[in-house]
Amino acid sequence: MTKKPFEDTRLAKYVERRVLELKPKKSQLQIANEAGYPNPNMVTMVKNGASKLALDRVPSMAKALDCDPAFLMRLALEQAVGDLAAQAIIEIFGSPVTANELGWLEAIREASDNSDPRLTSRSRAAIMSIFGK
C-alpha cells in the first residue's frame, strides 16, 4: 500500500473526523459543494492525505466543516509549509486565535479585572488541571 504524502498531518486527521461527525447532518458531497470544490473527490483526497488543503480554500472549507477558520488555517499552514516554516509564520504574524480561545482570553480579562496577569507556574498548573494534565 502506497503511503499518501499528507496522511499523517493533523489537518488530514481533523478533516476526516469532522466529515464523520457531520455525517448525520450533511453528506461529503454537500461538504465539497459548500467548500466550492467542483470535484467531490477533493474532500476524500484531503481527508486521506493524498492532497493538501489549499490555503485559499480554508475559509470555505471551514464553513463547510462547521469549524473555526483560524484553527483550520493553523493546520493548513503546517501541512502547506511544514512545522518549522509554519512556526516562523506564526512567530512573525502571530497565532490565529480561534473563537473558543478568544472566549478563554475574555474570561481571563474579566476574572482579573483587566489587570494583565502574568502566567505564573501556579496559574499554568491550574489551567493544566482543568484539562486533566
N, C-alpha and C positions, 0 to 999 in steps of 0.2 A: 504494500500500500504506500503510495507516494505521500509524503508529508506536504501539507499545504503551507505556503510561506508565512501566513499570518495566523495560523490556527491556535497558537499558544499565546496570542495577545489578549490583554484584558478586554479590549474592545470586542473581539470576536466572541468571547465567552459572555460578555454582557448582552450583546445583541441577541445571541442565541437564547439567553434566559428571558429577555424581555419579550421576544416573539412567543415563547411558551406561555409566559404569564398573561399575555394579551389574547391568547387563543380563544378564550370564551367570548371575547368582545369583538375581535376582528381577525380576519384571515391574513396570511402572509401576503397574499395578492393585494389586499386593501392597504397594508403597510407599505408595500412597494409603490402603489399608486399615490398614496399620501406623501411619500418621500420624493416623488417625481421621477421614479425610475420607469422608463418605457418597457424595460425587460424585468419581469418579476423575479427572474432568477438571480438578479443582483443582490437581493436580500439574502438568498441562500449562500451566494458566494462570499458575502461579507461575514455572515454568521459562522460559516465553516472555515473561514480563514483563507479562502482562495483569492480574495480580493481585498484591498484596503477600502476603508470608507473615505471618500474624497472629502477634504476639509470644507469645500464649498457646499457639500451635501449635508453637513452636520445640522444646521438649523431645521431643515425639512425632515430629516431622519429623526431628530429629537422629538419633533412634534408628532410624527407618525408613531414613534415608540412610546409616546406619552412619558418622556423623561426630561430631565433638566439639560438644556443645551450646553451649559458650562461644563457639566460633568462629562457629557459625551465628547465635547471638544478636547478635554484633557486626555481622554482615552484615544481619540483620533490623532492627536498630536504625537503621543507615544508611538502609535502604530505607524504614522507617516514618516517621522524623522528619527525614531529611536529614543530610548530613555534619556541618554545624555543630552542630545540636542533639545528634546522636549523640556528637560530641566533648565537648560540655558535660556530657552524662550520664556519660560515661566519666571526665571530669575530676573530677566530684563523687563518683561511686561507685566509681571505679577500673575498670580494663580487665578484662573477663572473661579469665581465664587458661586456656588450653587445657591438656589433659593433656600434650601434647608440649612446650609452653612450660614447664610445671612440671618436666618431666624435665630441661630445659636448666638451669633455676634450681637444681635439686637437684645437678646435676653441677658447677655453678659453686661451690656451697657446699662440696661435697666436695673439689674441687680446691684451694679456698682455705682449707681447714680452718675454714670458717665465720667468716672474718675480715672479711666485709662489704667486699669490694674495690670501690674506686671504678672507674667505667668511664672509662678513660683513652683518649686518641686511639690509643695503641698497641694496647690490648686491643680497641677498636672495629675497628681495621684488621684485627686477627687474625680477628675474627668475620666481617667482610665478606669476607675472603679465603676463608673456609670455603665461602661461597656464591658465589664467583667474581665478587665485585664490588670 
